[in-house]
Amino acid sequence: MAGIFRKIKQIAQKIGEGANWANQHIYKPIKPFVNALAPAIVSKGLQAASSG
């Protein structure tokens, strides 16, 4: 039974690492362009999504 929870935890950690990687390598490099091109509401929405 404990093995199942350990697997779920490992998968959750991998998903979290993937989301963090996407934030570091995809969102951050384009952030200045997003801020320049998009309305403030959109960039605030992206910031909220990436920080959550």
PyMOL Python script that loads the backbone (N, CA, C, O; Angstrom):
from pymol import cmd

cmd.read_pdbstr("""\
ATOM      1  N   MET A   1       0.824  -1.207   0.000  1.00  0.00           N
ATOM      2  CA  MET A   1       0.000   0.000   0.000  1.00  0.00           C
ATOM      3  C   MET A   1       0.861   1.261   0.000  1.00  0.00           C
ATOM      4  O   MET A   1       0.580   2.211  -0.731  1.00  0.00           O
ATOM      5  N   ALA A   2       1.906   1.265   0.820  1.00  0.00           N
ATOM      6  CA  ALA A   2       2.781   2.440   0.883  1.00  0.00           C
ATOM      7  C   ALA A   2       3.483   2.674  -0.450  1.00  0.00           C
ATOM      8  O   ALA A   2       3.770   3.814  -0.813  1.00  0.00           O
ATOM      9  N   GLY A   3       3.760   1.588  -1.180  1.00  0.00           N
ATOM     10  CA  GLY A   3       4.421   1.713  -2.479  1.00  0.00           C
ATOM     11  C   GLY A   3       3.609   2.530  -3.467  1.00  0.00           C
ATOM     12  O   GLY A   3       4.171   3.278  -4.266  1.00  0.00           O
ATOM     13  N   ILE A   4       2.293   2.394  -3.420  1.00  0.00           N
ATOM     14  CA  ILE A   4       1.407   3.142  -4.310  1.00  0.00           C
ATOM     15  C   ILE A   4       1.542   4.636  -4.033  1.00  0.00           C
ATOM     16  O   ILE A   4       1.663   5.441  -4.956  1.00  0.00           O
ATOM     17  N   PHE A   5       1.521   4.993  -2.749  1.00  0.00           N
ATOM     18  CA  PHE A   5       1.628   6.408  -2.392  1.00  0.00           C
ATOM     19  C   PHE A   5       2.995   6.967  -2.769  1.00  0.00           C
ATOM     20  O   PHE A   5       3.112   8.127  -3.167  1.00  0.00           O
ATOM     21  N   ARG A   6       4.029   6.135  -2.643  1.00  0.00           N
ATOM     22  CA  ARG A   6       5.374   6.582  -3.015  1.00  0.00           C
ATOM     23  C   ARG A   6       5.436   6.860  -4.519  1.00  0.00           C
ATOM     24  O   ARG A   6       6.031   7.851  -4.945  1.00  0.00           O
ATOM     25  N   LYS A   7       4.820   5.983  -5.324  1.00  0.00           N
ATOM     26  CA  LYS A   7       4.774   6.194  -6.777  1.00  0.00           C
ATOM     27  C   LYS A   7       4.026   7.480  -7.120  1.00  0.00           C
ATOM     28  O   LYS A   7       4.476   8.262  -7.958  1.00  0.00           O
ATOM     29  N   ILE A   8       2.888   7.695  -6.473  1.00  0.00           N
ATOM     30  CA  ILE A   8       2.102   8.905  -6.720  1.00  0.00           C
ATOM     31  C   ILE A   8       2.931  10.141  -6.375  1.00  0.00           C
ATOM     32  O   ILE A   8       2.920  11.129  -7.108  1.00  0.00           O
ATOM     33  N   LYS A   9       3.643  10.078  -5.263  1.00  0.00           N
ATOM     34  CA  LYS A   9       4.481  11.202  -4.846  1.00  0.00           C
ATOM     35  C   LYS A   9       5.583  11.462  -5.868  1.00  0.00           C
ATOM     36  O   LYS A   9       5.866  12.616  -6.191  1.00  0.00           O
ATOM     37  N   GLN A  10       6.209  10.397  -6.380  1.00  0.00           N
ATOM     38  CA  GLN A  10       7.269  10.550  -7.384  1.00  0.00           C
ATOM     39  C   GLN A  10       6.717  11.201  -8.652  1.00  0.00           C
ATOM     40  O   GLN A  10       7.344  12.093  -9.224  1.00  0.00           O
ATOM     41  N   ILE A  11       5.551  10.752  -9.082  1.00  0.00           N
ATOM     42  CA  ILE A  11       4.925  11.318 -10.282  1.00  0.00           C
ATOM     43  C   ILE A  11       4.594  12.792 -10.056  1.00  0.00           C
ATOM     44  O   ILE A  11       4.835  13.624 -10.931  1.00  0.00           O
ATOM     45  N   ALA A  12       4.047  13.115  -8.892  1.00  0.00           N
ATOM     46  CA  ALA A  12       3.713  14.504  -8.579  1.00  0.00           C
ATOM     47  C   ALA A  12       4.962  15.379  -8.580  1.00  0.00           C
ATOM     48  O   ALA A  12       4.928  16.511  -9.062  1.00  0.00           O
ATOM     49  N   GLN A  13       6.067  14.856  -8.042  1.00  0.00           N
ATOM     50  CA  GLN A  13       7.315  15.619  -8.042  1.00  0.00           C
ATOM     51  C   GLN A  13       7.813  15.850  -9.465  1.00  0.00           C
ATOM     52  O   GLN A  13       8.284  16.941  -9.785  1.00  0.00           O
ATOM     53  N   LYS A  14       7.712  14.829 -10.324  1.00  0.00           N
ATOM     54  CA  LYS A  14       8.144  14.977 -11.720  1.00  0.00           C
ATOM     55  C   LYS A  14       7.308  16.030 -12.435  1.00  0.00           C
ATOM     56  O   LYS A  14       7.839  16.839 -13.196  1.00  0.00           O
ATOM     57  N   ILE A  15       6.002  16.020 -12.191  1.00  0.00           N
ATOM     58  CA  ILE A  15       5.116  17.009 -12.806  1.00  0.00           C
ATOM     59  C   ILE A  15       5.490  18.405 -12.315  1.00  0.00           C
ATOM     60  O   ILE A  15       5.551  19.351 -13.101  1.00  0.00           O
ATOM     61  N   GLY A  16       5.741  18.529 -11.012  1.00  0.00           N
ATOM     62  CA  GLY A  16       6.143  19.817 -10.443  1.00  0.00           C
ATOM     63  C   GLY A  16       7.449  20.308 -11.034  1.00  0.00           C
ATOM     64  O   GLY A  16       7.584  21.493 -11.339  1.00  0.00           O
ATOM     65  N   GLU A  17       8.416  19.410 -11.200  1.00  0.00           N
ATOM     66  CA  GLU A  17       9.696  19.780 -11.803  1.00  0.00           C
ATOM     67  C   GLU A  17       9.498  20.222 -13.245  1.00  0.00           C
ATOM     68  O   GLU A  17      10.128  21.177 -13.697  1.00  0.00           O
ATOM     69  N   GLY A  18       8.624  19.530 -13.966  1.00  0.00           N
ATOM     70  CA  GLY A  18       8.343  19.904 -15.352  1.00  0.00           C
ATOM     71  C   GLY A  18       7.716  21.283 -15.445  1.00  0.00           C
ATOM     72  O   GLY A  18       8.077  22.070 -16.320  1.00  0.00           O
ATOM     73  N   ALA A  19       6.785  21.584 -14.555  1.00  0.00           N
ATOM     74  CA  ALA A  19       6.148  22.897 -14.546  1.00  0.00           C
ATOM     75  C   ALA A  19       7.167  23.976 -14.213  1.00  0.00           C
ATOM     76  O   ALA A  19       7.156  25.051 -14.812  1.00  0.00           O
ATOM     77  N   ASN A  20       8.051  23.692 -13.254  1.00  0.00           N
ATOM     78  CA  ASN A  20       9.088  24.647 -12.884  1.00  0.00           C
ATOM     79  C   ASN A  20      10.049  24.863 -14.046  1.00  0.00           C
ATOM     80  O   ASN A  20      10.454  25.996 -14.310  1.00  0.00           O
ATOM     81  N   TRP A  21      10.422  23.785 -14.747  1.00  0.00           N
ATOM     82  CA  TRP A  21      11.318  23.889 -15.900  1.00  0.00           C
ATOM     83  C   TRP A  21      10.682  24.769 -16.974  1.00  0.00           C
ATOM     84  O   TRP A  21      11.345  25.632 -17.551  1.00  0.00           O
ATOM     85  N   ALA A  22       9.396  24.548 -17.238  1.00  0.00           N
ATOM     86  CA  ALA A  22       8.696  25.342 -18.246  1.00  0.00           C
ATOM     87  C   ALA A  22       8.700  26.819 -17.857  1.00  0.00           C
ATOM     88  O   ALA A  22       8.901  27.687 -18.706  1.00  0.00           O
ATOM     89  N   ASN A  23       8.477  27.102 -16.576  1.00  0.00           N
ATOM     90  CA  ASN A  23       8.492  28.478 -16.099  1.00  0.00           C
ATOM     91  C   ASN A  23       9.869  29.104 -16.302  1.00  0.00           C
ATOM     92  O   ASN A  23       9.970  30.241 -16.763  1.00  0.00           O
ATOM     93  N   GLN A  24      10.930  28.370 -15.963  1.00  0.00           N
ATOM     94  CA  GLN A  24      12.298  28.888 -16.068  1.00  0.00           C
ATOM     95  C   GLN A  24      12.736  29.074 -17.521  1.00  0.00           C
ATOM     96  O   GLN A  24      13.365  30.081 -17.848  1.00  0.00           O
ATOM     97  N   HIS A  25      12.413  28.121 -18.395  1.00  0.00           N
ATOM     98  CA  HIS A  25      12.977  28.094 -19.741  1.00  0.00           C
ATOM     99  C   HIS A  25      12.053  28.637 -20.822  1.00  0.00           C
ATOM    100  O   HIS A  25      12.514  28.990 -21.908  1.00  0.00           O
ATOM    101  N   ILE A  26      10.762  28.709 -20.542  1.00  0.00           N
ATOM    102  CA  ILE A  26       9.824  29.161 -21.561  1.00  0.00           C
ATOM    103  C   ILE A  26       9.226  30.515 -21.187  1.00  0.00           C
ATOM    104  O   ILE A  26       9.288  31.459 -21.974  1.00  0.00           O
ATOM    105  N   TYR A  27       8.653  30.613 -19.997  1.00  0.00           N
ATOM    106  CA  TYR A  27       7.963  31.851 -19.632  1.00  0.00           C
ATOM    107  C   TYR A  27       8.932  32.999 -19.369  1.00  0.00           C
ATOM    108  O   TYR A  27       8.741  34.096 -19.894  1.00  0.00           O
ATOM    109  N   LYS A  28       9.974  32.764 -18.560  1.00  0.00           N
ATOM    110  CA  LYS A  28      10.873  33.861 -18.188  1.00  0.00           C
ATOM    111  C   LYS A  28      11.563  34.516 -19.381  1.00  0.00           C
ATOM    112  O   LYS A  28      11.629  35.744 -19.430  1.00  0.00           O
ATOM    113  N   PRO A  29      12.091  33.737 -20.362  1.00  0.00           N
ATOM    114  CA  PRO A  29      12.729  34.407 -21.512  1.00  0.00           C
ATOM    115  C   PRO A  29      11.773  35.265 -22.342  1.00  0.00           C
ATOM    116  O   PRO A  29      12.197  36.268 -22.918  1.00  0.00           O
ATOM    117  N   ILE A  30      10.493  34.893 -22.417  1.00  0.00           N
ATOM    118  CA  ILE A  30       9.554  35.668 -23.239  1.00  0.00           C
ATOM    119  C   ILE A  30       8.801  36.720 -22.434  1.00  0.00           C
ATOM    120  O   ILE A  30       8.045  37.508 -23.001  1.00  0.00           O
ATOM    121  N   LYS A  31       9.001  36.742 -21.118  1.00  0.00           N
ATOM    122  CA  LYS A  31       8.262  37.665 -20.261  1.00  0.00           C
ATOM    123  C   LYS A  31       8.384  39.125 -20.713  1.00  0.00           C
ATOM    124  O   LYS A  31       7.370  39.822 -20.757  1.00  0.00           O
ATOM    125  N   PRO A  32       9.599  39.622 -21.053  1.00  0.00           N
ATOM    126  CA  PRO A  32       9.671  41.025 -21.503  1.00  0.00           C
ATOM    127  C   PRO A  32       8.825  41.291 -22.746  1.00  0.00           C
ATOM    128  O   PRO A  32       8.217  42.354 -22.871  1.00  0.00           O
ATOM    129  N   PHE A  33       8.788  40.319 -23.671  1.00  0.00           N
ATOM    130  CA  PHE A  33       7.987  40.482 -24.881  1.00  0.00           C
ATOM    131  C   PHE A  33       6.502  40.444 -24.545  1.00  0.00           C
ATOM    132  O   PHE A  33       5.711  41.213 -25.091  1.00  0.00           O
ATOM    133  N   VAL A  34       6.135  39.543 -23.644  1.00  0.00           N
ATOM    134  CA  VAL A  34       4.738  39.445 -23.220  1.00  0.00           C
ATOM    135  C   VAL A  34       4.304  40.761 -22.588  1.00  0.00           C
ATOM    136  O   VAL A  34       3.228  41.279 -22.888  1.00  0.00           O
ATOM    137  N   ASN A  35       5.153  41.298 -21.704  1.00  0.00           N
ATOM    138  CA  ASN A  35       4.816  42.553 -21.030  1.00  0.00           C
ATOM    139  C   ASN A  35       4.718  43.708 -22.019  1.00  0.00           C
ATOM    140  O   ASN A  35       3.884  44.597 -21.851  1.00  0.00           O
ATOM    141  N   ALA A  36       5.567  43.701 -23.057  1.00  0.00           N
ATOM    142  CA  ALA A  36       5.560  44.784 -24.036  1.00  0.00           C
ATOM    143  C   ALA A  36       4.362  44.688 -24.977  1.00  0.00           C
ATOM    144  O   ALA A  36       3.796  45.706 -25.374  1.00  0.00           O
ATOM    145  N   LEU A  37       3.978  43.463 -25.331  1.00  0.00           N
ATOM    146  CA  LEU A  37       2.967  43.281 -26.364  1.00  0.00           C
ATOM    147  C   LEU A  37       1.559  43.079 -25.817  1.00  0.00           C
ATOM    148  O   LEU A  37       0.578  43.500 -26.429  1.00  0.00           O
ATOM    149  N   ALA A  38       1.473  42.430 -24.659  1.00  0.00           N
ATOM    150  CA  ALA A  38       0.160  42.062 -24.140  1.00  0.00           C
ATOM    151  C   ALA A  38      -0.360  43.129 -23.182  1.00  0.00           C
ATOM    152  O   ALA A  38       0.421  43.829 -22.537  1.00  0.00           O
ATOM    153  N   PRO A  39      -1.663  43.245 -23.094  1.00  0.00           N
ATOM    154  CA  PRO A  39      -2.236  44.137 -22.085  1.00  0.00           C
ATOM    155  C   PRO A  39      -1.856  43.681 -20.684  1.00  0.00           C
ATOM    156  O   PRO A  39      -1.552  42.508 -20.469  1.00  0.00           O
ATOM    157  N   ALA A  40      -1.874  44.599 -19.742  1.00  0.00           N
ATOM    158  CA  ALA A  40      -1.472  44.303 -18.365  1.00  0.00           C
ATOM    159  C   ALA A  40      -2.283  43.158 -17.773  1.00  0.00           C
ATOM    160  O   ALA A  40      -1.755  42.366 -16.993  1.00  0.00           O
ATOM    161  N   ILE A  41      -3.540  43.061 -18.129  1.00  0.00           N
ATOM    162  CA  ILE A  41      -4.398  41.999 -17.582  1.00  0.00           C
ATOM    163  C   ILE A  41      -3.862  40.626 -17.977  1.00  0.00           C
ATOM    164  O   ILE A  41      -3.843  39.710 -17.156  1.00  0.00           O
ATOM    165  N   VAL A  42      -3.429  40.480 -19.226  1.00  0.00           N
ATOM    166  CA  VAL A  42      -2.923  39.196 -19.703  1.00  0.00           C
ATOM    167  C   VAL A  42      -1.632  38.842 -18.986  1.00  0.00           C
ATOM    168  O   VAL A  42      -1.466  37.706 -18.540  1.00  0.00           O
ATOM    169  N   SER A  43      -0.705  39.803 -18.867  1.00  0.00           N
ATOM    170  CA  SER A  43       0.563  39.502 -18.206  1.00  0.00           C
ATOM    171  C   SER A  43       0.340  39.184 -16.730  1.00  0.00           C
ATOM    172  O   SER A  43       1.017  38.322 -16.171  1.00  0.00           O
ATOM    173  N   LYS A  44      -0.608  39.878 -16.096  1.00  0.00           N
ATOM    174  CA  LYS A  44      -0.920  39.552 -14.698  1.00  0.00           C
ATOM    175  C   LYS A  44      -1.482  38.140 -14.585  1.00  0.00           C
ATOM    176  O   LYS A  44      -1.164  37.417 -13.640  1.00  0.00           O
ATOM    177  N   GLY A  45      -2.304  37.750 -15.532  1.00  0.00           N
ATOM    178  CA  GLY A  45      -2.843  36.392 -15.548  1.00  0.00           C
ATOM    179  C   GLY A  45      -1.744  35.366 -15.718  1.00  0.00           C
ATOM    180  O   GLY A  45      -1.764  34.325 -15.060  1.00  0.00           O
ATOM    181  N   LEU A  46      -0.774  35.641 -16.600  1.00  0.00           N
ATOM    182  CA  LEU A  46       0.355  34.730 -16.789  1.00  0.00           C
ATOM    183  C   LEU A  46       1.199  34.647 -15.532  1.00  0.00           C
ATOM    184  O   LEU A  46       1.635  33.562 -15.149  1.00  0.00           O
ATOM    185  N   GLN A  47       1.439  35.787 -14.882  1.00  0.00           N
ATOM    186  CA  GLN A  47       2.226  35.788 -13.649  1.00  0.00           C
ATOM    187  C   GLN A  47       1.520  34.968 -12.577  1.00  0.00           C
ATOM    188  O   GLN A  47       2.160  34.193 -11.867  1.00  0.00           O
ATOM    189  N   ALA A  48       0.223  35.132 -12.459  1.00  0.00           N
ATOM    190  CA  ALA A  48      -0.535  34.374 -11.465  1.00  0.00           C
ATOM    191  C   ALA A  48      -0.474  32.881 -11.779  1.00  0.00           C
ATOM    192  O   ALA A  48      -0.326  32.057 -10.876  1.00  0.00           O
ATOM    193  N   ALA A  49      -0.587  32.536 -13.057  1.00  0.00           N
ATOM    194  CA  ALA A  49      -0.547  31.130 -13.454  1.00  0.00           C
ATOM    195  C   ALA A  49       0.832  30.531 -13.217  1.00  0.00           C
ATOM    196  O   ALA A  49       0.943  29.392 -12.764  1.00  0.00           O
ATOM    197  N   SER A  50       1.885  31.289 -13.518  1.00  0.00           N
ATOM    198  CA  SER A  50       3.235  30.733 -13.386  1.00  0.00           C
ATOM    199  C   SER A  50       3.680  30.662 -11.934  1.00  0.00           C
ATOM    200  O   SER A  50       4.480  29.798 -11.574  1.00  0.00           O
ATOM    201  N   SER A  51       3.168  31.567 -11.089  1.00  0.00           N
ATOM    202  CA  SER A  51       3.579  31.539  -9.684  1.00  0.00           C
ATOM    203  C   SER A  51       2.786  30.501  -8.905  1.00  0.00           C
ATOM    204  O   SER A  51       3.246  30.013  -7.873  1.00  0.00           O
ATOM    205  N   GLY A  52       1.587  30.157  -9.396  1.00  0.00           N
ATOM    206  CA  GLY A  52       0.763  29.186  -8.706  1.00  0.00           C
ATOM    207  C   GLY A  52       1.184  27.823  -9.082  1.00  0.00           C
ATOM    208  O   GLY A  52       0.609  26.845  -8.604  1.00  0.00           O
TER     209      GLY A  52
END
""", "prot")
cmd.dss("prot")
cmd.show_as("cartoon", "prot")
cmd.util.cbc("prot")
cmd.orient("prot")
